[in-house]
Amino acid sequence: MPSYWLMKSEPDDCSIDDALAAPDATVPWTGVRSYQARNFMRDRMKVGDGVLFYHSSCPQPGIVGVAKVASGTRPDPTQFDPASPYHDPESSPDKPRWLLLDVKALRKTRLLSLPEMRSTPELADMIVLRRGNRLSITPVEPVHWDLIVEHLLA
């Protein structure tokens, strides 16, 4: 049974349009620097899982597309690059701290904005809507996935 995820990306780093324009519409999900988000990728995310592609740190944050997990995890090379904003001098190639996986964009959707999500009572208990949540990757309950993908974005 597939799982569902919401994955945040700053559109200046990788937008849904960037992902759709990439070869095979697939991008490596680099720059995750939260142990909890990393552990979701490593321990729970599987190839084929559904992804809500979310633009964050922008004028209109919200869900902008549907994607799927396209690979298992591997070391994120940005952790070893001193020129990268995601460089981690404590990580080494023989003991990498950070991982990535590939995400394949399936389609761009209308913007399901954060305020619209907050005003939808059926979504009230989504992790992304909890006060203080800053995780870039959060699980999505099947009931929330169905409502969003089949009704709100249809």
Stockholm file with secondary structure:
# STOCKHOLM 1.0

chainA/1-154         MPSYWLMKSEPDDCSIDDALAAPDATVPWTGVRSYQARNFMRDRMKVGDGVLFYHSSCPQPGIVGVAKVASGTRPDPTQFDPASPYHDPESSPDKPRWLLLDVKALRKTRLLSLPEMRSTPELADMIVLRRGNRLSITPVEPVHWDLIVEHLLA
#=GR chainA/1-154 SS CCCEEEEEECTTTCCHHHHHHSGGGEEECCCCCCHHHHHIIIIICCTTCEEEEEECSSSSCEEEEEEEECSCCEECGGGGCTTSTTCCTTCBTTBCCCEECEEEEEEEEEEEEHHHHHTCGGGTTCGGGSTTCCCSEEEECHHHHHHIIIIICC
#=GC SS_cons         CCCEEEEEECTTTCCHHHHHHSGGGEEECCCCCCHHHHHIIIIICCTTCEEEEEECSSSSCEEEEEEEECSCCEECGGGGCTTSTTCCTTCBTTBCCCEECEEEEEEEEEEEEHHHHHTCGGGTTCGGGSTTCCCSEEEECHHHHHHIIIIICC
//
